[in-house]
């Protein structure tokens, strides 16, 4: 299992869903569950993750991709999963 970004939006206006999917599926292939969304072009960027579901999928062994790992660190979900102190607001 992987937690990865699936792309939506127009040509120069990407919007992403944060999805749990089998590691072998295509980038925009069938997802098991959508746990959040990420809109990088908005000012400020919109990062919305269902923390409870993210914790569940991480606990059952789903591996986040590198971009999703960065988003999880920004929201503090990765630190919560690892048992580390939450990040300071900047």
Backbone torsions as a table, in degrees:
resi	resn	phi	psi	omega
1	UNK	NA	141.8	177.0
2	UNK	-129.5	145.9	169.3
3	UNK	-103.5	115.0	-173.5
4	UNK	-140.3	170.7	178.8
5	UNK	-92.1	133.9	171.2
6	UNK	-112.8	133.4	-171.7
7	UNK	-86.9	138.4	172.9
8	UNK	-131.2	-177.9	172.5
9	UNK	96.0	-174.8	-176.6
10	UNK	-90.9	-173.8	-173.1
11	UNK	-59.2	-52.6	-178.8
12	UNK	-109.2	21.5	179.8
13	UNK	-133.3	74.3	-177.1
14	UNK	-72.4	143.0	171.4
15	UNK	-136.6	140.9	-173.9
16	UNK	-124.7	148.2	167.3
17	UNK	-103.0	142.3	174.2
18	UNK	-95.3	114.7	-170.0
19	UNK	-126.4	149.8	171.5
20	UNK	-99.9	124.9	-177.7
21	UNK	-147.1	163.0	173.6
22	UNK	-62.0	142.4	-176.7
23	UNK	-61.6	-23.1	-175.9
24	UNK	-88.2	-7.1	-178.0
25	UNK	-76.4	159.5	176.9
26	UNK	-64.9	165.7	-179.5
27	UNK	-55.4	-46.7	-178.8
28	UNK	-103.9	22.3	-178.0
29	UNK	-75.8	-169.2	-175.5
30	UNK	-66.9	129.4	-179.7
31	UNK	-104.3	148.8	175.9
32	UNK	-76.4	-43.2	-179.8
33	UNK	-154.3	142.9	174.2
34	UNK	-97.0	121.3	-176.7
35	UNK	-112.0	0.2	178.9
36	UNK	179.1	-174.4	177.4
37	UNK	-147.9	156.5	-177.1
38	UNK	-142.8	122.3	179.1
39	UNK	-120.2	94.4	-174.1
40	UNK	-71.9	-22.6	-176.3
41	UNK	-83.3	-14.8	177.8
42	UNK	-70.1	157.3	-179.3
43	UNK	-120.5	108.7	-5.0
44	UNK	-75.0	163.8	-178.6
45	UNK	-57.6	139.8	178.1
46	UNK	-93.3	120.5	174.0
47	UNK	-125.4	114.7	-177.4
48	UNK	-128.8	113.4	-178.5
49	UNK	-128.9	133.1	174.3
50	UNK	-74.9	99.7	-172.3
51	UNK	-59.1	-40.7	-178.2
52	UNK	-62.4	-44.4	179.7
53	UNK	-71.0	-36.3	177.4
54	UNK	-62.7	-43.4	178.4
55	UNK	-62.2	-40.6	179.2
56	UNK	-61.6	-50.9	-176.4
57	UNK	-66.3	-35.5	175.8
58	UNK	-65.7	-37.9	-178.1
59	UNK	-69.2	-27.4	178.8
60	UNK	-92.1	6.1	170.7
61	UNK	105.6	7.9	177.7
62	UNK	-68.9	134.5	-178.7
63	UNK	-99.2	124.6	176.7
64	UNK	-77.4	145.3	172.9
65	UNK	-73.7	168.9	-177.1
66	UNK	-59.5	-45.7	178.1
67	UNK	-62.2	-38.4	179.6
68	UNK	-69.3	-36.8	177.9
69	UNK	-60.2	-41.2	177.7
70	UNK	-62.7	-41.5	178.6
71	UNK	-66.0	-40.4	178.8
72	UNK	-64.1	-35.2	177.5
73	UNK	-69.2	-37.3	178.8
74	UNK	-64.5	-42.6	-178.1
75	UNK	-79.3	-15.0	179.9
76	UNK	91.4	0.2	-179.1
77	UNK	-69.3	-34.1	-179.9
78	UNK	-67.7	-43.1	178.9
79	UNK	-64.0	-38.6	178.0
80	UNK	-63.1	-40.9	179.2
81	UNK	-66.2	-40.8	-178.0
82	UNK	-82.4	-10.6	-179.3
83	UNK	79.8	26.0	179.3
84	UNK	-98.2	163.2	176.2
85	UNK	-65.8	149.9	-178.1
86	UNK	-67.0	153.4	179.6
87	UNK	-70.2	151.3	177.4
88	UNK	-77.7	143.3	177.8
89	UNK	-71.9	135.7	-179.9
90	UNK	-115.6	NA	NA
